[in-house]
Amino acid sequence: MDQFSPAELTEIIFLARSSMDTQFQFWVSITFAALVAGFIAGDRLTQWMRYVAASLYALAALVLILRFFDAARTVVSVGDALREAGVTIFPGLGPVVVVLVVSRYLLFGLGTAAALYFLVREKPEPSIEPLDEQLDVDSSA
């Protein structure tokens, strides 16, 4: 990366970090969309339809997570090039960055696994009892 100036490398880092934030926002959006769709459709979805929805969600999530990892790899490699040139962009953020990276990776992994479980689980139990059962009303009358 000798052909780039420190200013250009710094710009690349900020662009890659912006891309990481965008990938994360898209992942959050598709995860909540999958959860809401699964909740609203509920037991009207056949198990096969649940597997199709989960597969589509898993593929979309995988693409976003891989793009996130690629952008993170760019940040690390460009950051190494800057350090070799004697330039420090974020001094003293080592522990904070580790916590941010680990928590985001955990959120990606656990959130995707939870959404997939929600989508493919067997017919969900009704979340609300019918009103006549709540009131203990004889429906044959």
CORBELCOR-V581962 format. One record per run of one state. SS is the DSSP state (alpha for helix, beta for strand, coil for the rest). FROM is the first residue (numbers start at 0). TO is the last residue. If there is no record, write none. Layout:
BEGIN
ss=SS from=FROM to=TO
ss=SS from=FROM to=TO
END
This chain:
BEGIN
ss=coil from=0 to=4
ss=alpha from=5 to=43
ss=coil from=44 to=45
ss=alpha from=46 to=83
ss=coil from=84 to=92
ss=alpha from=93 to=119
ss=coil from=120 to=129
ss=alpha from=130 to=133
ss=coil from=134 to=140
END
